[in-house]
Amino acid sequence: MDVTAVVVSFNTCSHLERCLASIYATQCQCELIVIDNASTDGSSAMVRANFPAAMLVENQCNIGYAAAANQGARLASGRYLLLLNPDTVVEDDAIERLAAFMDAHPEIGICAPQNRNGEDHELFGEQGAVQNNYFHFPSFQGLAGLGTVARRHLGLSVVAPPEPPPFVERDGSILADWLRGCTLFVRSGLYRRLGGMDEGFFLYLEDTDLCRRVRQAGFHCAVVTDATIVHYGGASYREESVPRIKTMLAPHFLRSKYHYVRQERGRIGECSVRLTDLILGLSGLLRRKESATSRMRIAESLRPGSRSTVRHRMALARSIAHS
């Protein structure tokens, strides 16, 4: 088996059905594994009824994307892993094109197809538009918000970090630092050698961190421009308003940000980022601007770094399920 597709789902039944159908509609005879993170919308029953050939794992609680993806990877037999969000639709021969590209470029450790918006959405743009799914690594200054603190609170001008070099385009691909995780195509052996995704990330930045470690291992990351998937985006919370989405998910981004900086810069770097978030939160309260966001930023900046992963995961599950 050349390719194993792993789809992690949480309350995305209709999207999941469309995603799985699109995989089976391709010419690629790939192994299919579905990891269900304790959905309550009938997702598991739908998979059993409509896709009996798929391997289904039903978790008793929402363990997060990274941990669930690793579950699937441990069960996979393919040379390549295709990690898919359930709100994606695989087009035509995208899987075959990704596999052929990786076969021809052994220096590439992980790649992704070009993403297009599945429909109009306030967060994701117009239907059919190309989504930007490749990026430079975030700078420490940007993650820490040092420029904002220096300008707003210390009256200092901060020299911006140098512009990163332009992305390199070659052989129908674009080389980048990291790729958005809605669709990732990675060498199975490399994924296992790196220990898979860091399960300290529940939501956000697990893709950035994985690509960082792929690069450290001596491989490159690339977008394959002639392979396309459709991405609808945010299937677990699409019915929510944009402000509500930000309220639900912002704490989890901050926790992932602190974990990412700790992995890259150590405890001192993490403390620096927490300190700037504390300053920004207190400033927001004093200026009576976005008080809910400011209180959340203060609370997360003071949360111990050795947070309970279980509490972290259950908090997100409750925030989405009860919203």
N, C-alpha and C positions, 0 to 999 in steps of 0.2 A: 504494500500500500504506500503510495507516494505522499498523499496528503490526508491529514486528519483535521477536520473542521470542528472547532470547539466553540459552542455558543452558550454564553452565560445569560440567564434570563431572570428577571424579577418583575412579575405582574405585567407582562407584555404579550399576552396571549395572541392577539390579532397580528401584531408585528412579527412575533416569533413564527407563526404559521406561514406568513408570507416569506420570511427569510429562509426557512427550511425548504419550502417549495422551490425557491429560486436556486438553492444549492442542488437539489435533485434534478432540476431542469437543465443543468449544465451537462456537458459531455464528460466532465471529470468524475471518475468513479472513486469518490473519496469516502473515507470513514467519517461518520458523523456522531458527535458526542454533545449532548445537551445537559448542562448543569443548571438545575432550577434552584434558586435561592429562596425556597419557602414561599413561593407565590400562592396567592389566595384567589386567583382569577380563573382557575381551571387550566392553566398552562400545561401541567403535567399530564392531565387526562387527554388534552388535545394531542400532545406528542405521542402518547401511547396509542391513541385511536388512528391518527392520520399518518404517523411516521414510525411504524413498528420496527423498521430496520435500524433506527437511531438508538444509540445507547443513552439511556436516561438516568441521571443521578439526581435524586431528590433530597436536598438538604433540609434539615429540621429548623434551621434559622438562616437568616441572611448573613452569610459569612464574608460578604464583600466580593468585589470583582476579582482582585488579584488572587485571593485564596481559591476561589472557584475556578479560575482559569488554570491554576496549578493542579487542581483536582483533575481536570480534563486532560492536561498534558501528561499526567502520570498514567493515564489509561490509554493514551494514544499509541498507535503503532506506525504512523506515517513518518517518512523522512522529513516532512515539513508539517508545521502546525499553522493552521489558519484560524486565528482568534477573531471572532466576529461578535459585534453587538447584535442583539436581536432586531434592532430597528434599521437593519441594512438589507438590501436586495442585491444579490450578485447578478451581474449582467453578463450575458453571452458566455464567452470563453475566458472570463477574467481569471479564474483559478488556473487554467492551463497556461495563460500568459505569465502569471506570477511564477509558476513552477519552472517554466522554460527560462525565464530571466534568471532565476536563482541558479539553475543548472549551468547557465552560461557565464555566471559571474560569481565564482567562489569567494571573492573578497567581500561580498555583500552578506551580512549576517541576518538582516531583517529588512523587509520591504513592505510597501503598502500600495494599493491601487489608487488611482485618482478618485476622489469622492465628489458626488454631485448631490445637491439638495433634493430630497424627495418631494417637498411641498413648501409653500410659502410659510415662513415662521419668523416671528419677531426677533428671535435670537440667531437664526441660521440663514436668513436671506431668502431670495426668490427661488421658486422651484426651478430646478435644472441648472442653477448656477454652480460653478466649481467651488467646492469648499477648500479652503487652505488647510492642508493636513500635514505640512512639513514646516519645521521651525529651527531656529538657532536655540542652543541651550539658554535658559534664563540666566541673566547675570546676578551675582550676589547683590549688587547695588539695587537692582530692580526688585528682587525678592524681599529685600529688607526695607524698601521704601526710603532709603537713606536720602535721596534727593529731595523728597517731599518734606521730610523732617528738617533737613538743613535749611531749605528755603523758607518754609512756613514758620518754623519755631526758633531757628537760630540766626536768621537773617544772612545766611551764608550762600554764596554761589558755589555750586558743585560742578566740577568738570565731568561732563557726561562720558561714559565709557566709550571707547572707540567703536565705530560702526563695524559690525561683523562682516566678514568677506561675503561676497555674493554667492548664492548657491551655484554649484557646478552642475551643468547639464551635459549628459553624455549618453549615447546608446539608448535613446528613448527613456531616459531616467533622470531624476533630479536627486543629487546627493544632499543630504541634510543632516543636522545633528540629531533631531528626534522626530518621530512620526506620531500623529494622533492615533489613539488606541482603538478607535471604532472598528478598524480592520487592520490586522497585522499578520504578516506571513513570515515565519521565522524558522530557521533550521532547528529541528527537534533536538539534535545532539547539543547544539550550542545553548539552547534554552535550558536544558537539563544541567549542563555544565555550569551555567550561571546561577543555578538554583531557582530558575523561574522568576516570576514577579515577586517583588518584596511584599510580603503579606502585612507589613506594617502600614501599607497604604490601603485604606478601605475604599476610598473614592478620590480620584484626581492624582495626577503626577506619577502613577505607577508606570505609565507608558514612557514618560520622560526618563524616569530612573532606569527602566529596562534598556532603553536605547543608550543611555550613558554608560551602562556596564557592557553593552555590546561593543561600543566604541573603545572602551578601555581594554577589551579583549582583542583588539586589533582588527575588527571588522567595520564595515561601513553600513549606513542606513540609506535607503533610497525609495523614492516614489516611482512606480512604473506607470508612465503616462498613457500607455495604450491598453491598460487594464482598468476597468471602471466598475465601481459599485455605487448604488444609490443609498444615501444616508438620510434618515428622517430626523434623527437627533432627539435625545431626551424622552424616549418612549415611556419611561417609568413615571414621568411627571408632566406630560405634555398638556394636560387639561388645566394646569395651574397658570396663574398670571406670572409675568416675568418678576415682579417684586416678590411674590410668594416663593418662586423658585430660588431666588437669591437668598431669601431668609432661611430656607430649608438647607441649602447646600453650602453657604458661605462658611459655617463653622468647620465643615469637613474639608474644605479647601485649605483653611488655615492650618488645621492639624496635619494635613498632608504636606503643606509647605514647610512646617517646622521639621517634620520627619525627613523630608528631602534635604534640607539644609544640614541637618545633623549628619546624614549619611555622607554628604559631600564636604562639609566644612567643620564637622565636629561640634562638640557642645558649645564652644565659644561662639561659633558662627550662629548656632541656633539661638543662644541667649541674646545675641545682637539683634536678630530678627524679631524675637519676642519683645525686646525693649522698644524697638521702633513702633511695633504694633500697639504696645501699651501707650506710648506717647500720642500716637494718632487717635487712639480711642478716647483718651482723656481730653484731648483737644476738641474732639467732636462733641463731647458732652458739655464742655465749657462754652462752645459756640452754639450749642443747642441745634446741631446739625446732624441729621440721621442718627438720632439718639439710640434707636434699637441696634443699628449696625455698630455704633460706638461701644455700647454695652457688650455686645457679642465679641467685638475685637478685644476688649479688656479682659473678658472672662477667658477667652481662648489663650491670650498671651500669658495669663497666670496659671493656666492648667498645667499640672506636672507633666513633664515629658514622658514619663513612664506610665502614661494613661492606660486604663484598662481597655484592651482591644475589644473585649466582649461588650462592655458598656458603649464603646464608640460605635460598634456595628449595630447594636440594638437601637441606639438613639436614632440612627438614620432610618432604620426599618419602621420605627414608630412614626417618625416625622412624615414619611411618605404615605404610610398606610392610613394614618388618621387625619391627613390633610383634607 
